[in-house]
Amino acid sequence: TDKLTTNYFNTQEEIRPLFEKQLEACGWKIDVVLSHTAPRKYQPEEALLLGFKQWKIDLEEHTEKWMDSIEERLCYAYWFCGHYHISKKDEKIQFLYHNVVNFPIGTDKEDKRC
């Protein structure tokens, strides 16, 4: 069985090394990333509540910083995420909320952000 999918409640400490091992096996080159949240450096500040201490409840902050390190090494064509409840397309990432996009098929390597 695949250790990444057998237990929904696996801890981050268990999943992260397995995830990085999978990326290593494919040379850190993939077509599409689908994630709940986004790397911290792409956090859409306009989606955060003014005066609200987001960090007090955002347990994913540690994950978002880890995703920064993943994104720096990763060669990818598309990155889709949600979490912030905003529809926005950045030069490297697309936040999906009220929008629907066609899933990219047959991505050319020239399109990848390496």
C-alpha positions in Angstrom: 0.0 0.0 0.0 1.0 3.6 -0.6 2.0 5.3 2.6 0.9 8.7 1.3 -2.8 7.6 1.1 -3.4 4.9 3.7 -4.0 7.1 6.7 -5.7 10.5 6.3 -4.3 11.5 9.7 -0.6 10.9 9.0 1.4 13.6 10.6 3.3 16.2 8.6 6.6 14.7 9.9 5.6 11.3 8.3 4.3 12.7 5.0 6.9 15.3 4.1 9.9 12.9 3.7 7.7 10.5 1.6 6.5 13.4 -0.5 10.0 14.7 -1.1 11.2 11.2 -1.9 8.5 11.0 -4.6 9.7 14.3 -6.0 13.3 13.1 -6.0 12.3 10.0 -7.9 10.9 12.1 -10.7 13.8 14.5 -10.7 11.7 17.3 -9.1 9.9 17.7 -12.5 6.1 17.4 -12.6 3.3 18.9 -14.7 0.7 20.0 -12.2 0.6 20.7 -8.4 -2.8 20.6 -6.7 -2.6 21.7 -3.1 -5.0 23.1 -0.5 -2.8 26.0 0.5 0.0 27.8 -1.3 3.7 28.5 -0.7 4.0 31.4 1.8 5.6 33.7 -0.6 2.5 33.7 -2.8 0.1 34.3 0.1 -2.5 36.8 -1.2 -2.4 39.5 1.4 -5.6 41.0 0.0 -7.5 37.8 1.1 -6.5 38.2 4.7 -8.8 40.0 7.1 -7.5 43.4 8.2 -6.7 43.6 11.9 -7.2 39.8 12.3 -4.3 37.9 13.7 -4.4 35.1 11.1 -1.3 33.5 12.5 -3.1 32.6 15.7 -5.4 30.2 13.9 -3.5 29.4 10.7 -2.0 26.0 11.6 -0.8 25.7 8.0 1.8 28.5 8.3 4.5 25.9 8.9 3.3 24.0 5.9 3.3 27.1 3.7 6.9 27.9 4.7 7.8 24.2 3.9 6.0 24.6 0.5 8.3 27.6 -0.2 11.3 25.3 -0.1 9.5 22.8 -2.3 8.5 25.4 -4.9 12.1 26.7 -5.1 13.3 23.3 -6.2 10.4 22.1 -8.2 10.0 22.3 -12.0 6.3 22.5 -12.8 3.9 23.9 -15.4 0.9 24.7 -13.2 0.1 25.1 -9.5 -3.5 25.3 -8.4 -4.7 25.9 -4.8 -7.7 27.2 -2.8 -7.5 27.9 0.9 -7.8 31.7 0.7 -11.2 31.7 -0.9 -10.0 34.0 -3.7 -10.0 33.7 -7.5 -6.6 35.0 -8.7 -4.0 34.1 -11.2 -0.4 34.9 -10.4 2.6 34.4 -12.8 3.3 31.0 -11.1 0.2 30.0 -9.2 -3.6 30.0 -9.6 -6.0 30.4 -6.7 -9.3 28.7 -7.4 -12.5 29.7 -5.6 -15.5 30.6 -7.7 -13.7 29.8 -11.0 -13.5 26.5 -12.9 -10.6 25.7 -15.1 -9.9 22.9 -17.6 -7.3 20.6 -16.3 -4.1 21.0 -18.4 -3.3 17.9 -20.4 -0.1 17.3 -22.5 2.0 20.0 -20.9 5.1 20.9 -22.8 8.4 20.9 -20.9 9.1 24.4 -22.3 6.0 25.7 -20.3 7.4 24.5 -17.0 8.7 26.9 -14.4 12.1 25.6 -13.5 
